[in-house]
């Protein structure tokens, strides 16, 4: 258990970055006595696990926590409720959201569209010629 151990924004192999100590402090503020009363924070690689007491219905509580997390961080983090490994009591897990690869450039999009069009035109021609009895793969007669 690595509670209290943090990295400064380095990415792990899964494309997620570690949660900074400043963000951990701010994340702790989303919890309250009416949702989830966090009693312990674990920081395994890539995220946070909050152990504590669930207050209320899981779906309602998760909705409130998601809204509060989103209000503070936008889509930077993902939150979920899970069962603890040891005692099967609910835990809250917060992980950095997966980062999408860089958006494709205009050149990459143009190349993809050109390749798609070439495939479609080729298929249409092959099928069209086949309907008229023309075999495009046969040897041409001169």
WODAFEN-V747777 format. One record per run of one state. SS is the DSSP state (~ for helix, > for strand, _ for the rest). FROM is the first residue (numbers start at 1). LEN is the number of residues. If there is no record, write none. Layout:
BEGIN
ss=SS from=FROM len=LEN
ss=SS from=FROM len=LEN
END
This chain:
BEGIN
ss=_ from=1 len=10
ss=> from=11 len=1
ss=_ from=12 len=5
ss=> from=17 len=1
ss=_ from=18 len=3
ss=~ from=21 len=8
ss=_ from=29 len=7
ss=> from=36 len=7
ss=_ from=43 len=4
ss=> from=47 len=8
ss=_ from=55 len=3
ss=~ from=58 len=16
ss=_ from=74 len=3
ss=> from=77 len=7
ss=_ from=84 len=6
ss=> from=90 len=7
ss=_ from=97 len=9
ss=~ from=106 len=26
ss=_ from=132 len=11
END
